[in-house]
Amino acid sequence: MMDESRVNILNESTRVISKLQLLTVFFNNDIIYKIYLRTQVIHQLFATNPELDINKLELFHVQFTASLIELLKRVKKHNEVNADLLMDEVQLNNELINQMGDTAFTESSFKNDKQRQALKISQSLRSLYEALSNNLDNYPFAKNINLFSSRYAADYFAEIPPGILAELLQYNPAELYANKYATIQRKLMGRLCKYDFKIEFFAGLRTADITLEVYKFAAIDQHFLYSPANNIFLFCDLGKIGNIAVESTLSKKERIMQELLDKNVRLQSSAGVIKSHLPTEILQLLEEDYKKISDVDFLQHMNNFDVQANILKAMLNTDII
């Protein structure tokens, strides 16, 4: 019958190997897996060969396996701290995304409201034409005509320098129709009448708090602008805008939100890699140690256990982690 001391040592060996198994799964590294398998082989040698001194198995775990487990636990803890820092950033990014999502107007709403605004401007220009033609005192503009710019300018209108804004708003007073509500270039009004006031929203421009809405004739490649600040309509020369992106496919907030989402994917991927990362120096030491314990004939050279422990003890005193 197996004596109690032998049973206790084998049971403790099994528990130690179970701890090493958990770390082997965590790091998912080939060399650690090989060491884990080799440790199982050593345990099995003692379990199936009662004539071997069972105290040597206990000595092996004390000198070798315990040091290895301690080293891997230190690396694991170090890695998890670094990974947690990345995940904290992910959490902060998610909170910012949620905050921005609560306030940002979506691309869908902007697209729909562009169409509504173009219709409002078209109706307003028809009314202005009737007022000017018949010398009427009617207010020509559709209800909430300036709500569109106030809602979307910050996110969707392209920023232009003050100099370009001034150029776009230049005009010859002699070429204008005007009443107390609005001002429009004569030729622009004639062009609008010719094409039945069929227009499309083209882009929004802004300089600080001053906004311009640029429209395109549906039938021809010609543009005009509406300035909500002074209710003026003028032809718009897109050449003056140069290479400025006059139309955004995403609002600034949505672009930032998308950038944060993309960054979170990279951070989460990095966090996963960092958790199981092993420094090159430690990998080299583990490779060296594995070769030594694999080369030892444990049945013939049991006293060599203490020699193999030196490398791991050196690793525990290293500045690598």
C-alpha positions in Angstrom: 0.0 0.0 0.0 1.2 3.4 -1.0 2.5 5.4 2.1 0.8 8.6 3.1 3.8 10.8 2.3 4.0 9.5 -1.2 0.3 10.1 -1.8 0.5 13.6 -0.4 3.5 14.5 -2.7 1.7 13.1 -5.8 -1.5 14.9 -5.0 0.4 18.2 -4.4 2.3 17.5 -7.7 -1.1 17.2 -9.5 -2.2 20.5 -8.0 1.0 22.3 -9.1 0.7 20.9 -12.6 -2.9 22.2 -12.7 -1.7 25.7 -11.9 0.8 25.4 -14.7 -1.9 24.1 -17.0 -4.0 27.3 -16.5 -1.0 29.5 -17.3 -0.2 27.4 -20.3 -3.7 28.0 -21.6 -3.5 31.7 -20.8 -0.2 32.3 -22.7 -1.0 29.8 -25.5 2.8 29.6 -26.2 4.5 26.6 -27.7 7.5 26.5 -25.4 5.4 26.8 -22.2 3.2 24.0 -23.6 6.3 21.8 -24.1 7.5 22.5 -20.6 4.0 21.7 -19.3 4.0 18.4 -21.1 7.5 17.6 -19.9 6.4 18.3 -16.3 3.6 15.9 -16.7 6.0 13.2 -18.0 8.2 13.8 -14.9 5.2 13.4 -12.6 4.1 10.2 -14.4 7.6 8.8 -14.0 7.3 9.0 -10.2 3.7 8.0 -10.2 4.4 4.7 -12.1 7.8 3.9 -10.6 7.5 3.5 -6.8 11.2 2.6 -6.5 12.1 6.3 -7.3 12.6 8.6 -4.4 9.3 10.6 -4.3 11.1 13.4 -2.5 12.9 14.2 -5.7 9.5 15.0 -7.3 8.8 17.4 -4.5 12.2 18.9 -4.9 11.7 19.3 -8.7 8.5 21.3 -8.2 10.0 23.4 -5.4 13.0 24.3 -7.4 11.6 24.3 -10.9 7.8 24.3 -11.3 7.1 26.8 -8.5 9.7 29.2 -9.9 8.2 28.9 -13.4 4.7 29.5 -12.1 5.8 32.5 -10.1 7.5 33.9 -13.2 4.5 33.4 -15.5 2.2 34.9 -12.9 4.4 38.0 -12.7 4.4 38.4 -16.5 0.6 37.8 -16.5 -0.1 40.4 -13.9 2.3 42.9 -15.7 0.6 42.2 -19.0 -2.9 42.5 -17.6 -2.1 46.0 -16.1 -1.0 47.2 -19.5 -4.0 45.6 -21.2 -6.4 47.1 -18.7 -5.0 50.6 -19.5 -5.9 50.0 -23.1 -9.4 48.8 -22.2 -9.9 51.8 -20.0 -9.2 53.9 -23.0 -11.8 51.8 -24.9 -14.3 52.5 -22.2 -13.7 56.2 -22.3 -14.0 56.2 -26.1 -17.3 54.3 -25.8 -18.6 56.9 -23.4 -17.6 59.7 -25.7 -19.2 57.9 -28.7 -22.4 57.6 -26.7 -22.4 61.2 -25.7 -21.7 62.3 -29.3 -24.3 60.0 -30.6 -26.9 61.5 -28.4 -26.3 65.0 -29.9 -25.1 64.4 -33.4 -27.5 64.7 -36.3 -27.2 61.6 -38.4 -26.3 61.4 -42.1 -29.8 60.1 -42.8 -31.4 63.1 -41.2 -29.0 65.5 -43.0 -29.8 63.8 -46.3 -33.6 64.1 -45.8 -33.3 67.7 -44.5 -31.2 68.7 -47.5 -34.1 67.8 -49.8 -36.6 69.6 -47.6 -34.4 72.7 -47.5 -34.1 72.7 -51.3 -37.9 72.6 -51.5 -38.2 75.4 -49.0 -35.7 77.6 -50.9 -37.5 76.8 -54.2 -40.9 77.8 -52.8 -39.4 80.9 -51.2 -37.8 82.0 -54.5 -41.1 81.5 -56.3 -42.8 83.6 -53.7 -40.1 86.2 -54.0 -40.5 86.3 -57.8 -44.3 86.9 -57.3 -43.6 89.6 -54.8 -41.1 91.4 -57.0 -43.1 91.0 -60.2 -46.3 92.3 -58.6 -44.8 94.7 -56.2 -46.3 92.8 -53.3 -45.3 93.2 -49.6 -45.6 89.5 -48.8 -43.0 87.8 -46.8 -41.6 85.3 -49.3 -39.6 82.8 -47.1 -40.9 79.4 -46.0 -41.4 78.7 -42.3 -38.1 78.1 -40.3 -36.0 78.7 -43.4 -32.9 79.3 -41.4 -33.3 76.3 -39.1 -31.3 74.1 -41.5 -28.1 76.0 -41.3 -28.3 76.5 -37.6 -28.8 72.8 -37.1 -26.2 71.4 -39.5 -23.5 74.0 -40.0 -21.3 72.9 -37.2 -21.1 69.3 -38.4 -21.7 69.3 -42.1 -20.7 72.7 -43.6 -17.2 73.1 -44.9 -15.0 75.7 -43.3 -13.8 78.5 -45.6 -11.4 81.5 -45.0 -13.0 84.9 -44.4 -11.4 86.1 -47.7 -13.2 83.5 -49.7 -16.5 84.3 -47.9 -16.0 88.0 -48.8 -15.4 87.1 -52.5 -18.4 84.9 -52.7 -20.6 87.7 -51.3 -19.4 90.4 -53.7 -22.0 91.9 -56.0 -22.9 94.9 -58.1 -25.9 96.7 -56.6 -27.1 97.7 -60.0 -27.6 94.1 -61.0 -29.9 93.2 -58.1 -33.6 93.0 -57.4 -34.5 93.8 -53.8 -37.3 94.4 -51.4 -37.3 94.7 -47.7 -37.2 91.0 -47.3 -34.6 89.7 -49.8 -32.1 90.6 -52.5 -31.3 88.6 -55.6 -29.3 89.0 -58.8 -31.5 89.8 -61.8 -29.9 87.2 -64.0 -30.2 84.6 -61.3 -33.9 85.2 -61.0 -34.3 85.0 -64.8 -32.4 81.7 -64.8 -34.5 80.3 -62.0 -37.7 81.2 -63.8 -36.4 79.6 -67.0 -35.7 76.3 -65.2 -38.9 76.4 -63.1 -37.1 76.9 -59.8 -36.0 73.3 -59.8 -32.9 73.2 -57.6 -30.9 70.8 -55.4 -28.9 71.5 -52.2 -25.2 71.2 -53.1 -23.1 72.2 -50.1 -22.9 74.2 -47.0 -20.1 76.7 -46.3 -19.2 78.6 -43.1 -16.8 81.0 -41.6 -17.1 81.1 -37.9 -20.9 81.7 -37.3 -21.6 83.0 -40.8 -23.1 80.4 -43.1 -23.8 80.0 -46.8 -26.0 77.5 -48.5 -25.0 76.5 -52.1 -27.6 75.2 -54.5 -27.3 73.7 -57.9 -29.8 74.0 -60.8 -31.3 70.5 -61.4 -31.1 70.8 -65.2 -27.7 72.6 -65.7 -24.3 72.7 -64.1 -24.7 76.1 -62.4 -24.7 77.1 -58.8 -26.0 79.9 -56.6 -25.7 80.7 -52.9 -28.1 81.8 -50.2 -26.8 83.8 -47.3 -29.2 83.4 -44.3 -27.6 86.4 -42.5 -28.9 88.9 -45.0 -31.3 87.0 -47.2 -29.3 87.4 -50.4 -29.1 85.2 -53.4 -26.1 85.3 -55.7 -24.5 83.2 -58.4 -21.8 81.1 -56.9 -18.5 80.5 -58.7 -17.2 77.2 -57.4 -13.8 78.0 -58.7 -13.4 80.5 -55.8 -13.8 77.7 -53.4 -10.8 75.9 -54.9 -10.0 72.4 -53.4 -12.1 72.9 -50.3 -14.3 69.8 -49.8 -17.7 71.5 -50.2 -19.8 68.5 -49.2 -19.2 66.0 -46.4 -20.4 62.5 -46.5 -20.2 62.3 -42.8 -20.6 65.0 -40.2 -17.5 66.0 -38.1 -19.1 64.2 -35.1 -19.8 61.1 -37.1 -16.3 61.1 -38.5 -14.9 61.4 -35.0 -17.2 58.6 -33.8 -16.1 56.4 -36.6 -12.4 57.1 -35.9 -13.0 56.2 -32.2 -14.8 53.0 -33.2 -11.9 52.0 -35.5 -9.4 52.9 -32.7 -11.3 50.7 -30.3 -11.0 47.8 -32.6 -7.2 48.3 -32.7 -7.0 48.8 -28.9 -9.0 45.7 -28.2 -6.8 43.7 -30.5 -3.7 45.1 -29.0 -5.0 44.3 -25.5 -5.5 40.7 -26.4 -2.0 40.5 -27.8 -0.5 42.2 -24.8 -2.1 39.9 -22.3 -0.3 36.9 -23.5 2.9 38.6 -24.6 6.2 37.1 -23.4 9.4 39.2 -23.7 12.0 37.8 -26.1 14.5 37.4 -23.3 12.2 35.3 -21.2 11.3 33.2 -24.3 15.0 32.5 -24.9 15.5 31.6 -21.2 12.5 29.2 -21.3 13.8 27.6 -24.6 17.2 27.1 -22.9 15.6 25.6 -19.8 13.3 23.3 -21.8 16.3 21.9 -23.7 18.1 21.1 -20.5 15.2 19.4 -18.7 14.5 17.5 -21.9 18.1 16.3 -22.2 18.3 15.0 -18.6 17.7 11.4 -18.0 15.7 11.7 -14.9 15.9 8.1 -13.9 19.7 8.3 -13.9 20.5 11.9 -13.0 17.9 12.9 -10.4 20.4 15.2 -8.6 20.5 17.5 -11.6 17.1 19.1 -10.7 18.8 21.7 -8.6 21.0 22.7 -11.5 18.0 23.3 -13.8 16.4 25.6 -11.2 19.1 28.2 -11.5 17.9 29.6 -14.7 14.3 30.2 -13.5 15.6 31.7 -10.3 17.7 34.1 -12.4 14.6 35.0 -14.3 12.7 35.9 -11.2 15.4 38.4 -10.3 15.5 39.9 -13.8 14.4 43.4 -14.8 12.7 42.2 -17.9 9.3 42.4 -16.1 
